[in-house]
Amino acid sequence: MMKKIGFAVLALLALVACKQKGDTAREAAFIQQRDSLNRVIAQKDNEINDMMGTLNDIEEGFRAINEAEERVTVVRQEEGTTATELIREKMQFIQQTMQQNRELINKLRGQLRQSTVKGDQLRRTLDNLTRQMEEKDAQLKQLQAELQAKDVQIGELTEQVSDLTANVNHLQTETDQKSQTISVQDKQLNTAWFVYGTKKELKEQHIIEDGKVLNSSNFNRDYFTKIDIRVDKEIRLYSRSAKLLTAHPSSSYTLTQDANKQYILRITNPQLFWSASKYLVVLVK
């Protein structure tokens, strides 16, 4: 009888131990699943925050452009050297800000391409921003035409000629002109353009046509980003796949991945890298 009771007690203890072991395993699995979900959520939050930050920068750029355009509209009704100089500064600011917005839109396009977030709304927003840039380009051309019609540039030239005929040091003027020419030539020599995109995107811009790169005379040059090769030696591609389609010596650059496995192009020898072509085309996925 005692032997049977002993066996029953042992069996009961075994059942309790198994239940506790099973509960511990389920709890561990639940914690692992919870941690995995938290990591996914954190990654998506970071991606969304990065994209929203870029989007805010773009919208701020458009706000600044609109404000500058309004200022030009008001000032162009005035006359004099101060008004002309202010118009020139505002037009230069508008062009620079539009270029920055183009670069930010390209950045947002790369972030969205690599994001794990299903961003249909962001894609529609990106399409809308691209249309806004096209509209702003058209508005800027119209504004420039209107300024030319009002002889703004002619007025500047007339003022310069008038100053020169009133006891200006001709030798110094000639020296300044030569220095300016050298500066312009130097800037042109050190200017290059780059673009990255998927095969579909590059085809849509006629950058790739019939399997050849930059073979078409009507490829969209506005799709490229202008850089100074003396300054800009690192290009983030926002993609885990990158391939250079234009010819550049392999010893003049490196392609490395950041912490997110996205490629960064680092130009180690700018003069050699841009010697074959001042246009860089990178295929990404």
Backbone as CSV, one residue per row, in Angstrom:
resi,resn,N_x,N_y,N_z,CA_x,CA_y,CA_z,C_x,C_y,C_z
1,MET,0.835,-1.202,0.000,0.000,0.000,0.000,0.873,1.257,0.000
2,MET,1.849,1.343,0.870,2.755,2.493,0.949,3.515,2.695,-0.356
3,LYS,3.818,1.562,-0.993,4.547,1.628,-2.259,3.698,2.320,-3.318
4,LYS,2.377,2.002,-3.346,1.461,2.621,-4.319,1.326,4.117,-4.059
5,ILE,1.239,4.475,-2.788,1.137,5.907,-2.450,2.386,6.664,-2.893
6,GLY,3.539,6.024,-2.714,4.816,6.653,-3.125,4.853,6.906,-4.626
7,PHE,4.399,5.896,-5.399,4.363,6.063,-6.859,3.425,7.197,-7.258
8,ALA,2.294,7.307,-6.606,1.309,8.367,-6.921,1.903,9.751,-6.653
9,VAL,2.607,9.894,-5.540,3.230,11.183,-5.201,4.271,11.562,-6.241
10,LEU,5.101,10.598,-6.637,6.131,10.856,-7.656,5.517,11.279,-8.973
11,ALA,4.431,10.605,-9.360,3.757,10.931,-10.627,3.207,12.359,-10.583
12,LEU,2.609,12.719,-9.433,2.052,14.069,-9.286,3.149,15.130,-9.371
13,LEU,4.273,14.845,-8.716,5.397,15.800,-8.793,5.912,15.947,-10.211
14,ALA,5.962,14.863,-10.950,6.426,14.904,-12.351,5.500,15.756,-13.197
15,LEU,4.160,15.619,-12.980,3.196,16.418,-13.742,3.380,17.909,-13.453
16,VAL,3.556,18.230,-12.175,3.754,19.642,-11.806,5.014,20.201,-12.458
17,ALA,6.096,19.423,-12.449,7.366,19.877,-13.044,7.209,20.099,-14.541
18,CYS,6.491,19.177,-15.214,6.286,19.311,-16.670,5.476,20.563,-16.977
19,LYS,4.430,20.800,-16.175,3.591,21.981,-16.399,4.413,23.260,-16.235
20,GLN,5.246,23.291,-15.165,6.075,24.480,-14.938,7.060,24.692,-16.078
21,LYS,7.629,23.578,-16.545,8.579,23.667,-17.662,7.886,24.184,-18.915
22,GLY,6.653,23.669,-19.150,5.906,24.123,-20.330,5.553,25.593,-20.230
23,ASP,5.153,26.052,-19.039,4.824,27.470,-18.852,6.040,28.346,-19.084
24,THR,7.200,27.905,-18.613,8.441,28.677,-18.799,8.798,28.788,-20.279
25,ALA,8.638,27.706,-21.028,8.950,27.710,-22.462,8.016,28.646,-23.205
26,ARG,6.715,28.609,-22.848,5.762,29.487,-23.517,6.050,30.952,-23.199
27,GLU,6.426,31.203,-21.943,6.746,32.577,-21.555,7.982,33.090,-22.305
28,ALA,8.981,32.215,-22.456,10.201,32.607,-23.182,9.876,32.892,-24.642
29,ALA,9.034,32.063,-25.251,8.646,32.272,-26.650,7.888,33.586,-26.802
30,PHE,7.012,33.869,-25.833,6.241,35.110,-25.881,7.164,36.328,-25.780
31,ILE,8.137,36.265,-24.869,9.077,37.384,-24.707,9.897,37.591,-25.973
32,GLN,10.346,36.496,-26.587,11.130,36.595,-27.818,10.296,37.224,-28.947
33,GLN,9.026,36.789,-29.053,8.146,37.337,-30.078,7.882,38.823,-29.827
34,ARG,7.679,39.170,-28.537,7.439,40.574,-28.193,8.649,41.444,-28.537
35,ASP,9.847,40.978,-28.210,11.063,41.738,-28.501,11.245,41.904,-30.001
36,SER,10.955,40.843,-30.756,11.082,40.919,-32.209,10.131,41.960,-32.789
37,LEU,8.886,41.972,-32.289,7.908,42.963,-32.749,8.339,44.374,-32.383
38,ASN,8.889,44.529,-31.187,9.355,45.855,-30.768,10.473,46.360,-31.672
39,ARG,11.372,45.442,-32.087,12.461,45.846,-32.989,11.907,46.280,-34.339
40,VAL,10.939,45.539,-34.848,10.326,45.891,-36.133,9.641,47.255,-36.042
41,ILE,8.902,47.461,-34.944,8.208,48.739,-34.753,9.204,49.886,-34.651
42,ALA,10.290,49.669,-33.916,11.314,50.714,-33.763,11.952,51.056,-35.112
43,GLN,12.222,50.010,-35.919,12.810,50.245,-37.242,11.872,51.074,-38.116
44,LYS,10.581,50.707,-38.107,9.610,51.445,-38.911,9.481,52.885,-38.421
45,ASP,9.494,53.062,-37.085,9.415,54.418,-36.538,10.595,55.261,-37.001
46,ASN,11.797,54.666,-36.979,12.991,55.395,-37.416,12.896,55.770,-38.892
47,GLU,12.443,54.810,-39.713,12.309,55.078,-41.147,11.301,56.189,-41.399
48,ILE,10.167,56.121,-40.704,9.133,57.141,-40.880,9.650,58.508,-40.423
49,ASN,10.348,58.537,-39.275,10.889,59.807,-38.780,11.892,60.400,-39.765
50,ASP,12.764,59.546,-40.347,13.745,60.036,-41.325,13.037,60.627,-42.545
51,MET,12.028,59.890,-43.049,11.332,60.363,-44.246,10.530,61.636,-43.962
52,MET,9.906,61.707,-42.781,9.150,62.901,-42.441,10.078,64.101,-42.252
53,GLY,11.284,63.846,-41.724,12.255,64.929,-41.593,12.644,65.488,-42.954
54,THR,12.902,64.592,-43.922,13.226,65.026,-45.283,12.056,65.774,-45.905
55,LEU,10.840,65.239,-45.707,9.640,65.877,-46.252,9.454,67.277,-45.674
56,ASN,9.692,67.438,-44.394,9.583,68.763,-43.771,10.595,69.742,-44.353
57,ASP,11.823,69.245,-44.614,12.844,70.101,-45.230,12.409,70.558,-46.618
58,ILE,11.793,69.650,-47.384,11.326,69.994,-48.730,10.225,71.051,-48.659
59,GLU,9.269,70.831,-47.758,8.171,71.785,-47.620,8.683,73.154,-47.162
60,GLU,9.679,73.177,-46.284,10.285,74.437,-45.857,10.968,75.125,-47.035
61,GLY,11.594,74.327,-47.921,12.211,74.884,-49.123,11.188,75.550,-50.023
62,PHE,10.043,74.886,-50.239,8.986,75.474,-51.060,8.446,76.771,-50.424
63,ARG,8.332,76.767,-49.089,7.848,77.967,-48.405,8.805,79.133,-48.631
64,ALA,10.111,78.861,-48.518,11.112,79.905,-48.716,11.107,80.406,-50.158
65,ILE,10.908,79.483,-51.122,10.851,79.873,-52.541,9.658,80.791,-52.782
66,ASN,8.493,80.404,-52.267,7.287,81.227,-52.450,7.475,82.621,-51.850
67,GLU,8.100,82.682,-50.691,8.327,83.969,-50.019,9.261,84.838,-50.851
68,ALA,10.319,84.235,-51.398,11.272,84.983,-52.219,10.616,85.475,-53.508
69,GLU,9.769,84.636,-54.120,9.067,85.038,-55.341,8.151,86.236,-55.072
70,GLU,7.454,86.196,-53.946,6.573,87.314,-53.596,7.387,88.602,-53.419
71,ARG,8.574,88.476,-52.809,9.427,89.652,-52.588,9.899,90.227,-53.921
72,VAL,10.279,89.336,-54.862,10.704,89.802,-56.190,9.556,90.529,-56.883
73,THR,8.328,89.989,-56.776,7.158,90.602,-57.411,6.940,92.023,-56.909
74,VAL,7.177,92.231,-55.600,6.999,93.565,-55.028,8.129,94.494,-55.450
75,VAL,9.371,94.025,-55.343,10.539,94.889,-55.557,10.691,95.278,-57.018
76,ARG,10.261,94.400,-57.940,10.483,94.714,-59.359,9.650,95.910,-59.827
77,GLN,8.689,96.357,-59.004,7.929,97.557,-59.330,8.738,98.817,-58.999
78,GLU,9.830,98.622,-58.218,10.654,99.759,-57.830,11.805,99.944,-58.814
79,GLU,12.547,101.007,-58.649,13.681,101.299,-59.525,14.905,101.604,-58.673
80,GLY,16.072,101.521,-59.327,17.294,101.876,-58.629,18.220,100.693,-58.416
81,THR,19.448,101.018,-58.026,20.478,99.995,-57.844,20.116,99.024,-56.726
82,THR,19.558,99.536,-55.629,19.215,98.680,-54.492,18.162,97.649,-54.876
83,ALA,17.142,98.077,-55.611,16.085,97.156,-56.050,16.645,96.103,-56.984
84,THR,17.513,96.511,-57.909,18.106,95.570,-58.858,18.957,94.532,-58.146
85,GLU,19.757,94.987,-57.175,20.617,94.070,-56.432,19.788,93.085,-55.612
86,LEU,18.708,93.573,-55.018,17.845,92.703,-54.219,17.168,91.647,-55.094
87,ILE,16.724,92.052,-56.274,16.119,91.091,-57.209,17.131,90.024,-57.600
88,ARG,18.368,90.458,-57.886,19.409,89.503,-58.268,19.666,88.499,-57.144
89,GLU,19.748,88.984,-55.910,19.990,88.106,-54.762,18.831,87.129,-54.559
90,LYS,17.602,87.624,-54.671,16.437,86.760,-54.473,16.349,85.689,-55.565
91,MET,16.655,86.069,-56.799,16.614,85.081,-57.891,17.685,84.013,-57.691
92,GLN,18.863,84.426,-57.231,19.924,83.463,-56.949,19.520,82.530,-55.810
93,PHE,18.888,83.097,-54.782,18.410,82.294,-53.654,17.361,81.278,-54.112
94,ILE,16.442,81.703,-54.971,15.399,80.796,-55.474,16.031,79.627,-56.224
95,GLN,16.995,79.912,-57.092,17.639,78.848,-57.869,18.379,77.867,-56.964
96,GLN,19.099,78.393,-55.970,19.836,77.524,-55.047,18.876,76.652,-54.230
97,THR,17.786,77.249,-53.758,16.825,76.501,-52.943,16.117,75.433,-53.767
98,MET,15.828,75.737,-55.019,15.209,74.732,-55.902,16.151,73.554,-56.129
99,GLN,17.454,73.838,-56.269,18.431,72.759,-56.429,18.488,71.904,-55.172
100,GLN,18.454,72.547,-54.003,18.442,71.799,-52.747,17.195,70.928,-52.639
101,ASN,16.050,71.453,-53.079,14.820,70.664,-53.035,14.892,69.467,-53.979
102,ARG,15.529,69.653,-55.148,15.696,68.513,-56.064,16.506,67.407,-55.378
103,GLU,17.578,67.807,-54.685,18.410,66.825,-54.001,17.639,66.138,-52.874
104,LEU,16.818,66.906,-52.146,16.033,66.321,-51.056,14.962,65.368,-51.591
105,ILE,14.372,65.703,-52.735,13.376,64.811,-53.343,14.037,63.509,-53.781
106,ASN,15.249,63.601,-54.339,16.001,62.387,-54.691,16.309,61.560,-53.447
107,LYS,16.659,62.256,-52.363,16.946,61.561,-51.099,15.701,60.845,-50.590
108,LEU,14.552,61.539,-50.626,13.291,60.936,-50.162,12.914,59.751,-51.038
109,ARG,13.183,59.869,-52.342,12.880,58.750,-53.250,13.708,57.517,-52.871
110,GLY,14.994,57.740,-52.515,15.839,56.629,-52.089,15.400,56.048,-50.753
111,GLN,15.025,56.914,-49.803,14.553,56.428,-48.498,13.290,55.592,-48.654
112,LEU,12.386,56.056,-49.501,11.119,55.346,-49.695,11.341,54.010,-50.383
113,ARG,12.317,53.979,-51.302,12.605,52.737,-52.036,13.126,51.653,-51.089
114,GLN,13.921,52.059,-50.094,14.530,51.097,-49.186,13.709,50.848,-47.925
115,SER,12.627,51.604,-47.741,11.855,51.499,-46.514,11.032,50.213,-46.467
116,THR,10.872,49.696,-45.247,10.009,48.523,-45.047,8.562,48.940,-44.830
117,VAL,8.336,50.250,-44.781,6.982,50.769,-44.581,6.254,50.814,-45.917
118,LYS,4.998,50.351,-45.934,4.192,50.447,-47.142,3.678,51.878,-47.258
119,GLY,4.421,52.713,-47.993,4.138,54.145,-48.003,3.414,54.612,-49.249
120,ASP,2.199,54.112,-49.495,1.440,54.547,-50.670,1.161,56.043,-50.610
121,GLN,0.812,56.528,-49.420,0.541,57.952,-49.272,1.809,58.776,-49.503
122,LEU,2.943,58.278,-48.994,4.205,58.986,-49.216,4.590,58.992,-50.690
123,ARG,4.300,57.902,-51.385,4.590,57.863,-52.821,3.746,58.893,-53.567
124,ARG,2.482,59.009,-53.176,1.650,60.033,-53.805,2.175,61.435,-53.474
125,THR,2.638,61.600,-52.235,3.214,62.888,-51.847,4.470,63.187,-52.655
126,LEU,5.295,62.165,-52.881,6.522,62.336,-53.663,6.186,62.725,-55.098
127,ASP,5.185,62.084,-55.680,4.752,62.447,-57.036,4.271,63.896,-57.066
128,ASN,3.549,64.303,-56.030,3.046,65.671,-55.961,4.192,66.677,-55.832
129,LEU,5.219,66.318,-55.026,6.380,67.206,-54.879,7.125,67.358,-56.200
130,THR,7.227,66.261,-56.948,7.884,66.321,-58.258,7.126,67.249,-59.191
131,ARG,5.785,67.161,-59.155,4.974,68.064,-59.994,5.150,69.517,-59.562
132,GLN,5.253,69.730,-58.257,5.467,71.092,-57.767,6.786,71.657,-58.268
133,MET,7.830,70.817,-58.289,9.126,71.272,-58.800,9.019,71.663,-60.269
134,GLU,8.288,70.874,-61.059,8.114,71.187,-62.472,7.354,72.498,-62.644
135,GLU,6.322,72.702,-61.807,5.565,73.949,-61.872,6.447,75.138,-61.482
136,LYS,7.285,74.943,-60.442,8.170,76.021,-60.010,9.197,76.356,-61.092
137,ASP,9.688,75.355,-61.800,10.615,75.600,-62.906,9.964,76.490,-63.962
138,ALA,8.707,76.158,-64.289,7.982,76.947,-65.293,7.744,78.376,-64.792
139,GLN,7.382,78.515,-63.515,7.149,79.837,-62.943,8.421,80.675,-62.935
140,LEU,9.551,80.027,-62.615,10.826,80.745,-62.574,11.213,81.245,-63.965
141,LYS,11.014,80.426,-64.994,11.312,80.848,-66.370,10.439,82.032,-66.768
142,GLN,9.166,81.980,-66.385,8.259,83.084,-66.696,8.704,84.362,-65.985
143,LEU,9.100,84.229,-64.716,9.552,85.387,-63.948,10.811,85.993,-64.551
144,GLN,11.742,85.141,-64.974,12.970,85.636,-65.609,12.648,86.389,-66.898
145,ALA,11.686,85.866,-67.665,11.289,86.526,-68.914,10.678,87.897,-68.628
146,GLU,9.859,87.975,-67.578,9.237,89.250,-67.216,10.279,90.270,-66.764
147,LEU,11.289,89.800,-66.029,12.354,90.711,-65.573,13.161,91.230,-66.759
148,GLN,13.430,90.365,-67.719,14.164,90.792,-68.915,13.350,91.813,-69.704
149,ALA,12.019,91.604,-69.749,11.150,92.536,-70.458,11.189,93.926,-69.816
150,LYS,11.448,93.979,-68.513,11.514,95.267,-67.813,12.930,95.843,-67.815
151,ASP,13.802,95.218,-68.623,15.177,95.720,-68.783,15.934,95.765,-67.465
152,VAL,15.661,94.785,-66.576,16.388,94.760,-65.314,17.870,94.516,-65.562
153,GLN,18.166,93.526,-66.409,19.573,93.215,-66.674,20.234,94.328,-67.482
154,ILE,19.494,94.916,-68.436,20.045,96.004,-69.229,20.368,97.193,-68.326
155,GLY,19.491,97.410,-67.351,19.738,98.496,-66.410,21.028,98.299,-65.642
156,GLU,21.313,97.044,-65.242,22.564,96.753,-64.536,23.766,97.062,-65.426
157,LEU,23.706,96.630,-66.687,24.824,96.847,-67.597,25.036,98.340,-67.857
158,THR,23.953,99.054,-68.015,24.060,100.495,-68.258,24.720,101.194,-67.085
159,GLU,24.362,100.755,-65.902,24.933,101.339,-64.691,26.436,101.061,-64.611
160,GLN,26.825,99.850,-64.981,28.248,99.491,-64.950,29.038,100.335,-65.963
161,VAL,28.480,100.490,-67.174,29.165,101.283,-68.201,29.295,102.737,-67.753
162,SER,28.241,103.236,-67.136,28.260,104.621,-66.659,29.355,104.820,-65.610
163,ASP,29.491,103.848,-64.731,30.526,103.931,-63.702,31.925,103.889,-64.325
164,LEU,32.078,103.032,-65.352,33.399,102.893,-65.975,33.823,104.184,-66.670
165,THR,32.868,104.901,-67.267,33.216,106.129,-67.990,33.454,107.297,-67.052
166,ALA,33.256,107.132,-65.792,33.451,108.220,-64.819,34.662,107.919,-63.953
167,ASN,35.835,107.909,-64.533,37.095,107.766,-63.809,37.277,106.426,-63.103
168,VAL,37.000,105.322,-63.763,37.284,104.000,-63.203,38.673,103.591,-63.651
169,ASN,39.367,102.915,-62.788,40.708,102.443,-63.104,40.599,101.304,-64.107
170,HIS,40.917,101.568,-65.394,40.735,100.579,-66.462,41.632,99.351,-66.265
171,LEU,42.797,99.575,-65.761,43.698,98.443,-65.563,43.133,97.486,-64.515
172,GLN,42.605,98.030,-63.435,42.024,97.199,-62.388,40.786,96.456,-62.896
173,THR,40.024,97.162,-63.725,38.817,96.542,-64.292,39.184,95.351,-65.162
174,GLU,40.222,95.527,-65.973,40.657,94.432,-66.851,41.148,93.247,-66.020
175,THR,41.857,93.551,-64.941,42.344,92.490,-64.065,41.190,91.746,-63.413
176,ASP,40.193,92.500,-62.967,39.014,91.880,-62.346,38.277,90.984,-63.328
177,GLN,38.152,91.443,-64.542,37.459,90.655,-65.558,38.197,89.348,-65.838
178,LYS,39.503,89.428,-65.910,40.289,88.207,-66.139,40.143,87.249,-64.964
179,SER,40.169,87.815,-63.757,40.011,86.966,-62.571,38.644,86.292,-62.565
180,GLN,37.627,87.029,-62.979,36.284,86.463,-63.023,36.193,85.352,-64.058
181,THR,36.836,85.587,-65.214,36.833,84.561,-66.262,37.513,83.292,-65.780
182,ILE,38.647,83.465,-65.116,39.369,82.309,-64.580,38.518,81.593,-63.542
183,SER,37.826,82.375,-62.700,36.973,81.778,-61.673,35.834,80.967,-62.288
184,VAL,35.222,81.529,-63.351,34.127,80.816,-64.025,34.638,79.540,-64.669
185,GLN,35.778,79.644,-65.348,36.356,78.468,-65.993,36.733,77.407,-64.968
186,ASP,37.282,77.870,-63.844,37.660,76.935,-62.782,36.437,76.225,-62.219
187,LYS,35.356,76.976,-62.057,34.116,76.383,-61.550,33.563,75.361,-62.528
188,GLN,33.618,75.685,-63.820,33.132,74.761,-64.841,33.966,73.481,-64.860
189,LEU,35.279,73.649,-64.717,36.164,72.486,-64.732,35.933,71.576,-63.533
190,ASN,35.458,72.157,-62.448,35.265,71.380,-61.225,33.798,71.082,-60.931
191,THR,32.967,71.198,-61.958,31.543,70.882,-61.814,31.253,69.529,-62.453
192,ALA,30.480,68.709,-61.750,30.058,67.408,-62.277,28.606,67.169,-61.882
193,TRP,28.021,66.129,-62.461,26.615,65.821,-62.206,26.471,64.321,-61.932
194,PHE,25.588,63.971,-60.989,25.357,62.556,-60.713,23.863,62.287,-60.583
195,VAL,23.515,61.033,-60.804,22.137,60.578,-60.620,22.173,59.115,-60.239
196,TYR,21.226,58.691,-59.386,21.049,57.274,-59.119,19.564,56.961,-59.190
197,GLY,19.259,55.752,-59.637,17.863,55.361,-59.755,17.745,53.938,-60.228
198,THR,16.525,53.443,-60.203,16.266,52.093,-60.707,16.328,52.119,-62.230
199,LYS,16.360,50.951,-62.811,16.418,50.866,-64.271,15.200,51.528,-64.893
200,LYS,14.031,51.326,-64.260,12.801,51.930,-64.766,12.884,53.454,-64.709
201,GLU,13.358,53.983,-63.590,13.456,55.434,-63.433,14.432,56.031,-64.447
202,LEU,15.565,55.382,-64.646,16.561,55.897,-65.583,16.062,55.827,-67.021
203,LYS,15.278,54.800,-67.331,14.699,54.715,-68.680,13.669,55.818,-68.902
204,GLU,12.866,56.094,-67.860,11.837,57.126,-67.993,12.450,58.495,-68.271
205,GLN,13.656,58.729,-67.785,14.343,60.004,-67.996,15.265,59.966,-69.211
206,HIS,15.206,58.871,-69.989,16.025,58.684,-71.210,17.525,58.672,-70.902
207,ILE,17.857,58.389,-69.648,19.275,58.258,-69.281,19.798,56.910,-69.780
208,ILE,18.938,55.898,-69.698,19.207,54.614,-70.347,18.246,54.480,-71.512
209,GLU,18.780,54.213,-72.681,17.931,54.051,-73.858,18.564,53.003,-74.771
210,ASP,17.756,52.007,-75.106,18.239,50.879,-75.925,19.446,50.200,-75.289
211,GLY,19.428,50.136,-73.960,20.500,49.453,-73.245,21.776,50.257,-73.099
212,LYS,21.804,51.489,-73.603,23.004,52.317,-73.544,22.768,53.503,-72.607
213,VAL,23.860,53.937,-71.975,23.782,55.001,-70.977,24.208,56.331,-71.601
214,LEU,23.369,57.362,-71.405,23.634,58.722,-71.888,23.907,58.753,-73.393
215,ASN,23.266,57.825,-74.100,23.449,57.766,-75.550,22.452,58.659,-76.270
216,SER,21.366,59.017,-75.555,20.325,59.839,-76.151,20.647,61.314,-75.940
217,SER,20.371,62.129,-76.960,20.646,63.563,-76.852,19.605,64.288,-76.012
218,ASN,18.469,63.638,-75.744,17.398,64.317,-75.000,17.202,63.742,-73.598
219,PHE,18.287,63.202,-72.987,18.124,62.715,-71.619,17.891,63.917,-70.690
220,ASN,17.147,63.672,-69.611,16.720,64.744,-68.712,17.872,65.201,-67.820
221,ARG,18.504,66.300,-68.189,19.640,66.817,-67.415,19.194,67.380,-66.061
222,ASP,17.925,67.811,-65.960,17.421,68.337,-64.687,17.284,67.248,-63.634
223,TYR,17.338,65.977,-64.048,17.216,64.867,-63.117,18.516,64.645,-62.350
224,PHE,19.610,65.224,-62.870,20.919,65.068,-62.247,21.110,66.107,-61.143
225,THR,21.989,65.798,-60.207,22.374,66.713,-59.139,23.772,67.250,-59.432
226,LYS,23.909,68.588,-59.397,25.205,69.216,-59.690,26.055,69.257,-58.429
227,ILE,27.344,68.957,-58.555,28.252,68.983,-57.406,29.574,69.642,-57.795
228,ASP,30.310,70.061,-56.784,31.669,70.563,-56.944,32.618,69.412,-56.601
229,ILE,33.403,68.951,-57.574,34.207,67.746,-57.354,35.324,67.977,-56.336
230,ARG,35.632,69.250,-56.049,36.654,69.537,-55.043,36.105,69.378,-53.627
231,VAL,34.786,69.477,-53.512,34.143,69.458,-52.190,33.370,68.165,-51.948
232,ASP,32.557,67.781,-52.926,31.652,66.636,-52.765,32.363,65.346,-53.164
233,LYS,32.810,64.595,-52.163,33.566,63.368,-52.414,32.871,62.130,-51.846
234,GLU,31.654,62.320,-51.346,30.897,61.194,-50.792,29.442,61.309,-51.226
235,ILE,28.900,60.252,-51.802,27.515,60.245,-52.290,26.795,59.060,-51.665
236,ARG,25.769,59.344,-50.863,24.950,58.283,-50.260,23.914,57.844,-51.284
237,LEU,23.820,56.518,-51.482,22.964,55.972,-52.539,21.652,55.404,-52.015
238,TYR,21.503,55.271,-50.694,20.259,54.808,-50.066,19.749,53.516,-50.700
239,SER,20.644,52.610,-50.960,20.267,51.330,-51.566,21.260,50.256,-51.151
240,ARG,20.760,49.022,-51.058,21.631,47.883,-50.744,22.199,47.238,-52.002
241,SER,21.874,47.820,-53.135,22.432,47.336,-54.402,22.829,48.549,-55.222
242,ALA,24.080,48.598,-55.692,24.560,49.752,-56.441,25.573,49.313,-57.493
243,LYS,25.421,49.881,-58.696,26.344,49.558,-59.790,26.551,50.812,-60.631
244,LEU,27.820,51.196,-60.848,28.139,52.343,-61.674,27.959,51.975,-63.146
245,LEU,27.173,52.779,-63.864,26.923,52.520,-65.281,27.823,53.357,-66.182
246,THR,28.366,54.455,-65.664,29.305,55.266,-66.435,30.738,54.836,-66.095
247,ALA,31.655,55.174,-66.985,33.038,54.706,-66.854,33.835,55.607,-65.904
248,HIS,34.334,55.002,-64.838,35.189,55.703,-63.875,36.245,54.708,-63.382
249,PRO,37.505,55.107,-63.352,38.561,54.176,-62.930,38.283,53.575,-61.552
250,SER,38.372,52.263,-61.455,38.045,51.569,-60.205,38.976,51.961,-59.054
251,SER,40.173,52.417,-59.377,41.122,52.792,-58.326,40.834,54.164,-57.728
252,SER,39.836,54.870,-58.298,39.561,56.242,-57.856,38.378,56.335,-56.906
253,TYR,37.761,55.204,-56.549,36.592,55.258,-55.669,36.427,53.945,-54.914
254,THR,35.584,53.988,-53.895,35.195,52.774,-53.165,33.690,52.775,-52.981
255,LEU,33.130,51.583,-52.924,31.710,51.410,-52.618,31.627,50.629,-51.308
256,THR,31.155,51.286,-50.259,31.066,50.624,-48.952,29.639,50.720,-48.432
257,GLN,29.325,49.858,-47.475,27.981,49.836,-46.897,28.001,50.421,-45.485
258,ASP,26.935,51.144,-45.155,26.819,51.703,-43.818,26.171,50.686,-42.871
259,ALA,25.790,51.137,-41.689,25.217,50.220,-40.699,23.915,49.589,-41.161
260,ASN,23.214,50.269,-42.083,21.960,49.734,-42.626,22.164,48.955,-43.917
261,LYS,23.429,48.638,-44.239,23.785,47.886,-45.444,23.495,48.676,-46.726
262,GLN,23.354,50.003,-46.617,23.118,50.833,-47.784,24.453,51.395,-48.281
263,TYR,24.602,51.466,-49.598,25.900,51.804,-50.170,26.192,53.308,-50.115
264,ILE,27.485,53.577,-49.933,28.020,54.933,-49.985,29.172,54.924,-50.989
265,LEU,29.117,55.847,-51.958,30.206,55.987,-52.924,31.168,57.046,-52.409
266,ARG,32.421,56.640,-52.183,33.444,57.578,-51.724,34.482,57.738,-52.830
267,ILE,34.671,58.972,-53.267,35.596,59.270,-54.357,36.953,59.608,-53.747
268,THR,37.914,58.727,-53.914,39.223,58.893,-53.277,40.188,59.706,-54.137
269,ASN,39.959,59.725,-55.438,40.805,60.494,-56.354,39.897,61.228,-57.344
270,PRO,39.402,62.430,-56.973,38.412,63.130,-57.795,38.873,63.406,-59.230
271,GLN,40.122,63.851,-59.398,40.587,64.182,-60.738,40.584,62.954,-61.645
272,LEU,41.023,61.828,-61.109,41.035,60.590,-61.891,39.617,60.077,-62.105
273,PHE,38.788,60.161,-61.068,37.423,59.631,-61.145,36.619,60.331,-62.245
274,TRP,36.737,61.670,-62.315,35.937,62.433,-63.275,36.667,62.673,-64.593
275,SER,37.814,62.058,-64.786,38.598,62.323,-65.996,37.910,61.812,-67.262
276,ALA,37.192,60.703,-67.150,36.556,60.126,-68.337,35.216,60.784,-68.644
277,SER,34.471,61.153,-67.600,33.147,61.742,-67.788,32.785,62.580,-66.577
278,LYS,32.133,63.713,-66.827,31.659,64.563,-65.742,30.240,64.177,-65.330
279,TYR,29.715,63.109,-65.925,28.400,62.583,-65.549,28.577,61.214,-64.908
280,LEU,27.898,61.043,-63.747,27.917,59.752,-63.035,26.493,59.215,-62.981
281,VAL,26.346,57.956,-63.420,25.044,57.287,-63.371,25.206,55.999,-62.579
282,VAL,24.376,55.840,-61.533,24.453,54.653,-60.682,23.096,53.950,-60.719
283,LEU,23.130,52.654,-60.978,21.916,51.841,-60.981,21.706,51.257,-59.588
284,VAL,20.535,51.502,-59.004,20.204,50.968,-57.687,18.897,50.186,-57.782
285,LYS,18.594,49.451,-56.706,17.350,48.695,-56.669,16.544,49.109,-55.455
